[in-house]
Structures are given as structure tokens and as C-alpha cells.
Amino acid sequence: MRLPRIFLTCLALCLAYPNWANATPGGDFTLQNTKGNAVSLSSLKGKVVMLYFGFTYCPEMCPTELLQFQLVLSQLPPDKRRLLQPVFVSVDPKRDTPDILEPYTSHFGEEILALTGSEQALRKVADQYGAQFRYVPTGSSYTVDHTVNTYLIDTNGKLARIIPYGTPSGELLEQVSRLLP
């Protein structure tokens, strides 16, 4: 008998993280923007947040998702666009310094808020959302394996949906639009 993939994924998560099944994912957090100022999720209440964990040296998935953010923003009328806050959380604080992170996210849109913090702070936030990341050596450098979901957070700061990587932009736009006031 073949078990559905979703069941196997949930089983693996429950075995690896026993408290995950009982915890409600999401929640408030505070990280730093590229100016070094603390930004908390609660300060974004009233906006729908598209949250993504990534890093600037990511060869494919991060730029693809940030292009999705750009596309969704471009398809919203201005009055709705101002109610959507895309957030890119860099999980590579060693390399993603403010002078790297700011132009990287700005390339995809001035509206994208870039946040980072200490590795410990980043792990705490990632754990809250059920995301993972790890540093993988690659000869004289490293890459970062990371969860590639987009987390949609409603206007009250509650996790509303987890959107898997590869979701078509039209579907992402539809999911975001449902949450916009």
C-alpha cells in the first residue's frame, strides 16, 4: 500500500520535531532591517505579509520567488498593493550584510523588506514557521539548504497559508487577494 506524500511528510515532521504537531506555526518575531533597525511582524499588522526565508547567493529558488513577489505586486491595484508587505528573511547573516542585502532585494522591488539577524534569532523564527536551513560546505565556501515555501500572514499577524515553491503566480495572487481587505 502506498501512503500519500502529505501523510509521509507530516509523519517525518512529527518524528523529527515531536512538538511540531501540537504547535501552531507562525507568530510574532523581531529581526533587523538593512539599516540595523528592529522590525517586528506585529509592526506590520494591517498588511498581508508574504514571508520567505532565503539568501542572496541562492542560484535559483530565491530569485524565482522574489520575481513572484514582484509579479504579484505589479498585478495589484495601488490601493491593494500598499496593503501587501513582501518580506525576505536572509538566513545567511555572515554573507548577507546590509550592503549586499539592500540592493539584492531592491532589484526585485523597492517594496520588499529585507530582514536578518543572528543565526540564533533566525533559527528561532524559522522554527516558529516550520522552516529549516543548514549551511553546507562546498569546497572553500558554503551554500545554504533551506525551506522554499512562502508564508502568507493575514492582516492580524496570523499565519494563514503556506504556499509551496513553484506555485504559479496567478494562484499566489489569488491567495493573497483573498486575504486583502
N, CA, C and O of each residue as an XYZ file, in Angstrom:
724
protein
N       0.845     -1.185      0.000
C       0.000      0.000      0.000
C       0.886      1.243      0.000
O       1.810      1.353      0.806
N       0.602      2.175     -0.904
C       1.350      3.435     -0.960
C       0.646      4.469     -0.113
O      -0.565      4.660     -0.221
N       1.419      5.138      0.738
C       0.856      6.199      1.559
C       0.980      7.529      0.819
O       1.986      7.768      0.150
N      -0.006      8.378      0.927
C       0.086      9.679      0.271
C       1.295     10.468      0.765
O       1.671     10.386      1.935
N       1.894     11.231     -0.142
C       3.100     12.009      0.173
C       2.869     12.950      1.349
O       3.751     13.087      2.197
N       1.713     13.603      1.426
C       1.453     14.543      2.522
C       1.498     13.833      3.868
O       2.004     14.378      4.849
N       0.964     12.609      3.910
C       1.000     11.843      5.148
C       2.434     11.542      5.547
O       2.799     11.669      6.716
N       3.242     11.144      4.582
C       4.637     10.821      4.878
C       5.407     12.062      5.331
O       6.250     11.981      6.224
N       5.118     13.196      4.721
C       5.770     14.442      5.126
C       5.396     14.793      6.556
O       6.265     15.125      7.362
N       4.121     14.723      6.874
C       3.670     15.024      8.239
C       4.269     14.044      9.244
O       4.682     14.441     10.333
N       4.313     12.775      8.878
C       4.898     11.774      9.763
C       6.370     12.083     10.018
O       6.834     12.013     11.156
N       7.094     12.421      8.972
C       8.516     12.743      9.129
C       8.705     13.962     10.022
O       9.589     13.970     10.878
N       7.879     14.998      9.833
C       7.982     16.189     10.677
C       7.652     15.876     12.132
O       8.327     16.357     13.042
N       6.628     15.082     12.349
C       6.233     14.747     13.722
C       7.304     13.923     14.418
O       7.523     14.085     15.619
N       7.970     13.047     13.691
C       9.037     12.255     14.291
C      10.279     13.096     14.552
O      10.937     12.942     15.581
N      10.594     13.980     13.622
C      11.790     14.808     13.777
C      11.574     15.929     14.794
O      12.494     16.291     15.527
N      10.377     16.468     14.838
C      10.052     17.578     15.730
C       8.774     17.230     16.484
O       7.691     17.640     16.067
N       8.871     16.490     17.575
C       7.688     15.990     18.270
C       6.708     17.071     18.693
O       5.506     16.809     18.750
N       7.174     18.268     18.989
C       6.268     19.329     19.422
C       5.584     20.023     18.257
O       4.642     20.790     18.457
N       6.054     19.757     17.029
C       5.503     20.417     15.860
C       4.016     20.137     15.697
O       3.253     21.042     15.362
N       3.599     18.918     15.925
C       2.199     18.544     15.710
C       1.270     19.284     16.665
O       0.101     19.499     16.343
N       1.767     19.674     17.827
C       0.937     20.347     18.821
C       1.049     21.864     18.748
O       0.247     22.571     19.358
N       2.020     22.366     18.021
C       2.262     23.803     17.970
C       1.521     24.426     16.794
O       1.341     23.802     15.748
N       1.103     25.651     16.988
C       0.524     26.418     15.896
C       1.658     27.181     15.246
O       2.293     28.007     15.902
N       1.933     26.926     13.965
C       3.049     27.622     13.325
C       2.767     29.112     13.183
O       1.618     29.551     13.130
N       3.842     29.862     13.125
C       3.737     31.304     12.952
C       4.001     32.034     14.253
O       4.510     31.458     15.215
N       3.654     33.291     14.270
C       3.817     34.104     15.463
C       4.720     35.296     15.229
O       5.409     35.395     14.213
N       4.699     36.192     16.191
C       5.467     37.424     16.105
C       6.957     37.132     16.218
O       7.368     36.142     16.824
N       7.744     37.996     15.633
C       9.198     37.910     15.721
C       9.757     39.297     15.482
O       9.067     40.181     14.975
N      11.005     39.478     15.850
C      11.708     40.732     15.604
C      13.076     40.420     15.022
O      13.841     39.643     15.593
N      13.377     41.029     13.885
C      14.685     40.918     13.237
C      15.120     42.331     12.841
O      14.402     43.294     13.109
N      16.281     42.463     12.209
C      16.788     43.773     11.825
C      16.667     43.984     10.319
O      16.863     43.064      9.525
N      16.337     45.226      9.950
C      16.331     45.578      8.531
C      17.752     45.969      8.106
O      18.682     45.896      8.909
N      17.915     46.375      6.876
C      19.258     46.666      6.363
C      19.855     47.947      6.949
O      21.035     48.230      6.743
N      19.063     48.704      7.660
C      19.566     49.914      8.346
C      19.942     49.587      9.796
O      20.417     50.456     10.528
N      19.725     48.328     10.207
C      20.039     47.923     11.576
C      18.918     48.168     12.564
O      19.097     47.974     13.766
N      17.752     48.598     12.068
C      16.605     48.855     12.942
C      15.802     47.582     13.168
O      15.642     46.764     12.261
N      15.304     47.426     14.376
C      14.462     46.279     14.708
C      13.098     46.437     14.033
O      12.481     47.501     14.081
N      12.647     45.356     13.408
C      11.333     45.317     12.779
C      10.639     44.054     13.274
O      11.175     42.952     13.159
N       9.455     44.225     13.820
C       8.704     43.058     14.290
C       7.545     42.800     13.338
O       7.062     43.707     12.659
N       7.115     41.559     13.302
C       5.954     41.210     12.483
C       4.738     41.998     12.962
O       3.925     42.435     12.148
N       4.609     42.183     14.270
C       3.443     42.908     14.801
C       3.391     44.354     14.298
O       2.313     44.947     14.252
N       4.537     44.930     13.922
C       4.533     46.294     13.381
C       3.932     46.349     11.974
O       3.663     47.430     11.452
N       3.724     45.184     11.368
C       3.160     45.113     10.015
C       1.673     44.774     10.029
O       1.078     44.552      8.974
N       1.063     44.734     11.228
C      -0.377     44.437     11.307
C      -1.147     45.422     10.440
O      -0.799     46.599     10.339
N      -2.196     44.910      9.822
C      -2.968     45.709      8.880
C      -2.567     45.436      7.443
O      -3.254     45.838      6.504
N      -1.430     44.738      7.280
C      -0.963     44.351      5.947
C      -0.918     42.833      5.853
O      -0.731     42.139      6.852
N      -1.091     42.335      4.649
C      -0.842     40.933      4.370
C       0.660     40.812      4.132
O       1.240     41.617      3.404
N       1.283     39.825      4.733
C       2.725     39.647      4.606
C       3.002     38.375      3.819
O       2.460     37.313      4.123
N       3.852     38.493      2.804
C       4.402     37.334      2.107
C       5.812     37.160      2.666
O       6.690     37.980      2.397
N       6.032     36.111      3.434
C       7.296     35.882      4.122
C       8.060     34.756      3.439
O       7.505     33.694      3.158
N       9.341     35.001      3.174
C      10.181     33.998      2.520
C      11.550     33.985      3.182
O      12.136     35.038      3.434
N      12.056     32.789      3.463
C      13.394     32.602      4.023
C      14.341     32.235      2.882
O      14.057     31.309      2.122
N      15.454     32.943      2.754
C      16.385     32.653      1.678
C      17.740     33.286      1.916
O      18.089     33.634      3.044
N      18.504     33.431      0.836
C      19.819     34.061      0.928
C      20.216     34.595     -0.441
O      19.763     34.077     -1.462
N      21.052     35.619     -0.475
C      21.356     36.313     -1.726
C      22.212     35.509     -2.685
O      22.195     35.769     -3.888
N      22.960     34.538     -2.181
C      23.809     33.723     -3.057
C      23.043     32.530     -3.636
O      23.627     31.697     -4.330
N      21.772     32.446     -3.361
C      20.922     31.358     -3.850
C      20.859     31.429     -5.381
O      20.530     32.474     -5.942
N      21.174     30.323     -6.051
C      21.259     30.377     -7.509
C      19.924     30.374     -8.246
O      19.853     30.868     -9.371
N      18.865     29.834     -7.649
C      17.639     29.670     -8.423
C      16.362     29.990     -7.657
O      15.580     30.835     -8.091
N      16.140     29.334     -6.534
C      14.838     29.411     -5.878
C      14.523     30.786     -5.294
O      13.408     31.285     -5.443
N      15.487     31.388     -4.643
C      15.236     32.707     -4.035
C      14.919     33.770     -5.090
O      13.929     34.488     -4.948
N      15.731     33.890     -6.143
C      15.362     34.892     -7.148
C      14.019     34.579     -7.815
O      13.274     35.494     -8.165
N      13.714     33.305     -7.990
C      12.430     32.929     -8.586
C      11.273     33.384     -7.708
O      10.292     33.930     -8.213
N      11.376     33.167     -6.403
C      10.299     33.573     -5.503
C      10.202     35.095     -5.404
O       9.102     35.642     -5.330
N      11.338     35.773     -5.402
C      11.289     37.239     -5.353
C      10.702     37.818     -6.643
O      10.046     38.859     -6.614
N      10.935     37.148     -7.768
C      10.261     37.553     -9.011
C       8.752     37.341     -8.899
O       7.967     38.135     -9.417
N       8.353     36.262     -8.215
C       6.921     36.028     -7.959
C       6.343     37.186     -7.143
O       5.260     37.687     -7.446
N       7.075     37.608     -6.104
C       6.622     38.734     -5.281
C       6.427     39.962     -6.160
O       5.411     40.651     -6.068
N       7.414     40.227     -7.016
C       7.376     41.379     -7.914
C       6.159     41.300     -8.838
O       5.470     42.297     -9.055
N       5.905     40.123     -9.373
C       4.772     39.924    -10.284
C       3.443     40.133     -9.568
O       2.550     40.794    -10.098
N       3.307     39.578     -8.376
C       2.068     39.750     -7.607
C       1.843     41.231     -7.318
O       0.739     41.741     -7.509
N       2.884     41.923     -6.859
C       2.752     43.355     -6.575
C       2.325     44.129     -7.820
O       1.476     45.017     -7.741
N       2.908     43.795     -8.958
C       2.605     44.530    -10.195
C       1.174     44.310    -10.677
O       0.641     45.131    -11.423
N       0.553     43.226    -10.265
C      -0.799     42.910    -10.720
C      -1.890     43.433     -9.785
O      -3.080     43.315    -10.076
N      -1.467     44.012     -8.662
C      -2.450     44.569     -7.727
C      -2.666     46.051     -8.012
O      -1.724     46.757     -8.373
N      -3.907     46.528     -7.852
C      -4.121     47.977     -7.973
C      -3.396     48.684     -6.813
O      -3.197     48.083     -5.757
N      -3.002     49.945     -7.001
C      -2.218     50.663     -5.978
C      -2.825     50.633     -4.579
O      -2.089     50.515     -3.598
N      -4.143     50.735     -4.462
C      -4.758     50.740     -3.129
C      -4.603     49.394     -2.426
O      -4.552     49.347     -1.197
N      -4.527     48.309     -3.178
C      -4.305     46.977     -2.593
C      -2.808     46.709     -2.400
O      -2.408     46.052     -1.439
N      -1.992     47.218     -3.313
C      -0.546     47.000     -3.250
C       0.029     47.523     -1.935
O       0.922     46.904     -1.358
N      -0.477     48.654     -1.464
C       0.054     49.228     -0.226
C      -0.327     48.406      1.006
O       0.209     48.628      2.091
N      -1.251     47.459      0.839
C      -1.669     46.591      1.942
C      -0.947     45.245      1.930
O      -1.271     44.353      2.714
N       0.031     45.106      1.038
C       0.809     43.870      0.933
C       2.274     44.178      1.238
O       2.863     45.089      0.657
N       2.850     43.406      2.157
C       4.256     43.608      2.513
C       5.051     42.333      2.264
O       4.957     41.387      3.046
N       5.838     42.294      1.179
C       6.730     41.161      0.983
C       7.934     41.287      1.921
O       8.506     42.367      2.070
N       8.308     40.172      2.549
C       9.445     40.160      3.484
C      10.381     39.029      3.089
O       9.971     37.873      2.977
N      11.645     39.380      2.881
C      12.694     38.412      2.576
C      13.590     38.331      3.804
O      14.258     39.302      4.159
N      13.602     37.164      4.454
C      14.452     36.956      5.625
C      15.690     36.198      5.180
O      15.610     35.037      4.779
N      16.841     36.867      5.255
C      18.091     36.198      4.889
C      18.544     35.308      6.038
O      18.670     35.752      7.179
N      18.785     34.043      5.712
C      19.278     33.086      6.704
C      20.793     32.904      6.571
O      21.356     31.925      7.060
N      21.437     33.857      5.907
C      22.889     33.825      5.714
C      23.492     35.151      6.195
O      24.007     35.925      5.389
N      23.427     35.412      7.513
C      23.870     36.716      8.006
C      25.365     36.972      7.833
O      25.801     38.124      7.834
N      26.141     35.921      7.686
C      27.585     36.101      7.509
C      27.895     36.814      6.194
O      28.720     37.727      6.159
N      27.235     36.398      5.119
C      27.491     36.995      3.804
C      26.505     38.098      3.446
O      26.861     39.057      2.761
N      25.262     37.962      3.911
C      24.220     38.923      3.542
C      24.235     40.136      4.468
O      23.333     40.343      5.280
N      25.279     40.915      4.315
C      25.408     42.155      5.068
C      24.443     43.184      4.471
O      23.953     42.993      3.358
N      24.168     44.263      5.193
C      23.242     45.264      4.658
C      23.619     45.792      3.277
O      22.736     46.038      2.455
N      24.914     45.973      3.005
C      25.311     46.496      1.700
C      25.132     45.484      0.576
O      25.163     45.862     -0.595
N      24.947     44.217      0.900
C      24.630     43.182     -0.101
C      23.113     42.984     -0.177
O      22.544     42.899     -1.265
N      22.479     42.913      0.970
C      21.055     42.585      1.069
C      20.156     43.676      0.481
O      19.190     43.371     -0.219
N      20.463     44.919      0.755
C      19.613     46.028      0.289
C      19.518     46.084     -1.239
O      18.405     46.091     -1.767
N      20.631     46.124     -1.967
C      20.494     46.177     -3.435
C      19.913     44.892     -4.024
O      19.237     44.929     -5.052
N      20.172     43.771     -3.381
C      19.642     42.498     -3.878
C      18.116     42.530     -3.873
O      17.490     42.269     -4.900
N      17.517     42.844     -2.735
C      16.052     42.844     -2.671
C      15.456     44.000     -3.469
O      14.391     43.855     -4.070
N      16.136     45.145     -3.480
C      15.632     46.300     -4.241
C      15.550     45.996     -5.737
O      14.698     46.536     -6.444
N      16.433     45.137     -6.203
C      16.400     44.733     -7.612
C      15.044     44.119     -7.975
O      14.582     44.255     -9.107
N      14.419     43.452     -7.025
C      13.135     42.789     -7.267
C      11.950     43.688     -6.914
O      10.807     43.373     -7.246
N      12.220     44.791     -6.250
C      11.152     45.725     -5.911
C      11.464     46.481     -4.634
O      11.892     45.901     -3.636
N      11.243     47.778     -4.683
C      11.513     48.636     -3.519
C      10.619     48.279     -2.335
O      10.953     48.587     -1.190
N       9.486     47.631     -2.604
C       8.546     47.299     -1.528
C       9.012     46.121     -0.672
O       8.497     45.913      0.426
N       9.970     45.361     -1.159
C      10.405     44.162     -0.434
C      11.251     44.560      0.766
O      12.262     45.250      0.634
N      10.822     44.116      1.921
C      11.520     44.392      3.168
C      12.506     43.263      3.426
O      12.118     42.099      3.526
N      13.788     43.616      3.534
C      14.837     42.629      3.797
C      15.155     42.640      5.289
O      15.422     43.692      5.871
N      15.123     41.458      5.899
C      15.413     41.315      7.321
C      16.449     40.231      7.533
O      16.571     39.311      6.724
N      17.188     40.338      8.610
C      18.114     39.286      9.024
C      18.389     39.457     10.511
O      17.806     40.321     11.166
N      19.268     38.635     11.030
C      19.616     38.698     12.444
C      20.727     37.716     12.729
O      21.381     37.222     11.810
N      20.938     37.437     13.977
C      21.936     36.438     14.344
C      21.433     35.062     13.924
O      20.235     34.862     13.721
N      22.356     34.121     13.796
C      21.929     32.772     13.427
C      20.929     32.231     14.440
O      19.961     31.572     14.059
N      21.147     32.496     15.705
C      20.239     32.026     16.749
C      18.843     32.628     16.573
O      17.845     31.913     16.671
N      18.767     33.925     16.316
C      17.472     34.587     16.108
C      16.779     34.047     14.864
O      15.565     33.839     14.859
N      17.561     33.820     13.805
C      16.993     33.293     12.560
C      16.457     31.882     12.745
O      15.401     31.545     12.211
N      17.169     31.060     13.491
C      16.693     29.692     13.746
C      15.394     29.708     14.537
O      14.498     28.901     14.288
N      15.295     30.618     15.481
C      14.070     30.714     16.280
C      12.874     31.067     15.392
O      11.813     30.452     15.493
N      13.058     32.068     14.519
C      11.963     32.476     13.632
C      11.627     31.351     12.651
O      10.456     31.034     12.443
N      12.645     30.754     12.055
C      12.405     29.652     11.113
C      11.646     28.520     11.813
O      10.694     27.977     11.254
N      12.057     28.169     13.011
C      11.367     27.115     13.766
C       9.908     27.465     14.017
O       9.038     26.598     13.945
N       9.639     28.727     14.311
C       8.255     29.159     14.531
C       7.372     28.851     13.335
O       6.192     28.533     13.485
N       7.956     28.949     12.147
C       7.180     28.775     10.922
C       7.335     27.387     10.304
O       6.781     27.107      9.241
N       8.091     26.522     10.976
C       8.294     25.178     10.448
C       9.282     25.154      9.297
O       9.319     24.189      8.533
N      10.084     26.201      9.162
C      11.091     26.276      8.098
C      12.420     25.770      8.660
O      12.646     25.768      9.870
N      13.281     25.346      7.753
C      14.595     24.834      8.139
C      15.659     25.458      7.250
O      15.382     25.850      6.117
N      16.864     25.547      7.767
C      18.012     25.901      6.945
C      19.262     25.308      7.571
O      19.356     25.119      8.784
N      20.219     25.020      6.694
C      21.502     24.495      7.163
C      22.581     24.913      6.190
O      22.345     25.063      4.991
N      23.776     25.100      6.737
C      24.929     25.510      5.942
C      25.657     24.259      5.467
O      25.981     23.374      6.259
N      25.908     24.200      4.167
C      26.518     23.031      3.551
C      27.847     23.444      2.909
O      27.861     24.263      1.990
N      28.961     22.884      3.387
C      30.257     23.229      2.797
C      30.323     22.848      1.319
O      29.819     21.804      0.904
N      30.966     23.734      0.529
C      31.189     23.473     -0.898
C      32.625     23.857     -1.222
O      32.875     24.911     -1.808
N      33.553     23.016     -0.847
C      34.966     23.329     -1.074
C      35.411     24.427     -0.141
O      35.403     24.248      1.077
N      35.804     25.575     -0.697
C      36.294     26.677      0.127
C      35.179     27.611      0.598
O      35.453     28.598      1.281
N      33.938     27.317      0.244
C      32.814     28.165      0.621
C      31.683     27.311      1.193
O      31.933     26.242      1.749
N      30.462     27.771      1.060
C      29.295     27.016      1.515
C      28.068     27.505      0.768
O      28.073     28.576      0.161
N      27.033     26.709      0.825
C      25.725     27.109      0.348
C      24.757     26.911      1.504
O      25.142     26.420      2.565
N      23.521     27.287      1.303
C      22.521     27.147      2.354
C      21.347     26.354      1.794
O      20.681     26.792      0.856
N      21.101     25.195      2.373
C      19.877     24.456      2.072
C      18.786     25.066      2.941
O      18.987     25.278      4.136
N      17.635     25.347      2.346
C      16.574     25.995      3.126
C      15.201     25.638      2.583
O      15.044     25.257      1.423
N      14.221     25.772      3.449
C      12.831     25.604      3.067
C      12.486     26.692      2.058
O      12.904     27.840      2.209
N      11.732     26.334      1.041
C      11.444     27.294     -0.031
C       9.961     27.651     -0.141
O       9.488     28.018     -1.216
N       9.247     27.547      0.943
C       7.843     27.942      0.957
C       7.709     29.447      1.148
O       8.611     30.103      1.670
N       6.576     29.982      0.720
C       6.188     31.348      1.044
C       5.088     31.255      2.082
O       4.136     30.489      1.931
N       5.229     32.038      3.130
C       4.265     32.029      4.232
C       3.400     33.272      4.113
O       3.903     34.394      4.175
N       2.095     33.071      3.942
C       1.158     34.188      3.867
C       0.596     34.444      5.251
O       0.037     33.554      5.891
N       0.757     35.676      5.699
C       0.334     36.080      7.035
C      -0.766     37.116      6.863
O      -0.611     38.079      6.113
N      -1.872     36.913      7.558
C      -3.023     37.798      7.377
C      -2.802     39.150      8.062
O      -1.773     39.376      8.698
N      -3.770     40.029      7.924
C      -3.649     41.395      8.441
C      -3.596     41.456      9.964
O      -3.267     42.502     10.523
N      -3.909     40.365     10.637
C      -3.824     40.300     12.103
C      -2.527     39.660     12.581
O      -2.333     39.471     13.781
N      -1.635     39.326     11.645
C      -0.360     38.735     12.025
C      -0.393     37.233     12.224
O       0.537     36.663     12.796
N      -1.447     36.588     11.762
C      -1.580     35.131     11.901
C      -1.217     34.447     10.588
O      -1.584     34.909      9.508
N      -0.490     33.340     10.703
C      -0.164     32.551      9.518
C      -1.456     32.022      8.917
O      -2.212     31.312      9.582
N      -1.710     32.367      7.660
C      -2.952     31.972      7.000
C      -2.750     30.793      6.061
O      -3.592     29.898      5.999
N      -1.625     30.785      5.322
C      -1.364     29.729      4.347
C       0.125     29.566      4.146
O       0.906     30.501      4.319
N       0.498     28.355      3.777
C       1.867     28.078      3.368
C       1.800     27.717      1.887
O       1.149     26.747      1.497
N       2.479     28.509      1.077
C       2.440     28.334     -0.373
C       3.722     27.630     -0.812
O       4.812     28.161     -0.601
N       3.616     26.449     -1.418
C       4.826     25.725     -1.829
C       5.536     26.385     -3.007
O       4.921     27.052     -3.839
N       6.846     26.176     -3.048
C       7.666     26.658     -4.157
C       7.104     26.115     -5.469
O       6.688     24.959     -5.546
N       7.096     26.951     -6.487
C       6.616     26.526     -7.796
C       5.146     26.809     -8.030
O       4.630     26.548     -9.117
N       4.459     27.344     -7.018
C       3.059     27.698     -7.211
C       2.988     28.803     -8.265
O       3.708     29.795     -8.158
N       2.137     28.652     -9.276
C       2.033     29.681    -10.316
C       1.664     31.043     -9.722
O       0.931     31.125     -8.737
N       2.178     32.096    -10.331
C       1.959     33.445     -9.806
C       0.472     33.801     -9.750
O       0.043     34.511     -8.840
N      -0.308     33.321    -10.700
C      -1.747     33.592    -10.678
C      -2.414     33.008     -9.441
O      -3.307     33.621     -8.857
N      -1.978     31.831     -9.054
C      -2.534     31.199     -7.852
C      -2.080     31.940     -6.594
O      -2.859     32.121     -5.658
N      -0.813     32.366     -6.578
C      -0.320     33.145     -5.443
C      -1.093     34.456     -5.339
O      -1.488     34.855     -4.244
N      -1.311     35.123     -6.458
C      -2.085     36.366     -6.475
C      -3.495     36.133     -5.931
O      -4.013     36.946     -5.167
N      -4.098     35.042     -6.322
C      -5.436     34.713     -5.844
C      -5.440     34.509     -4.328
O      -6.329     35.008     -3.638
N      -4.456     33.783     -3.813
C      -4.364     33.531     -2.371
C      -4.151     34.850     -1.612
O      -4.782     35.086     -0.582
N      -3.271     35.696     -2.122
C      -3.014     36.998     -1.488
C      -4.282     37.847     -1.519
O      -4.650     38.451     -0.512
N      -4.950     37.894     -2.670
C      -6.163     38.722     -2.822
C      -7.252     38.326     -1.843
O      -7.991     39.185     -1.361
N      -7.363     37.054     -1.545
C      -8.360     36.587     -0.584
C      -8.115     37.155      0.820
O      -9.050     37.316      1.605
N      -6.865     37.451      1.121
C      -6.527     37.947      2.451
C      -6.565     39.474      2.547
O      -6.640     40.029      3.643
N      -6.514     40.147      1.401
C      -6.510     41.612      1.416
C      -7.888     42.157      1.803
O      -8.915     41.630      1.375
N      -7.897     43.215      2.614
C      -9.200     43.810      2.987
C      -9.848     44.513      1.798
O     -10.940     45.066      1.928
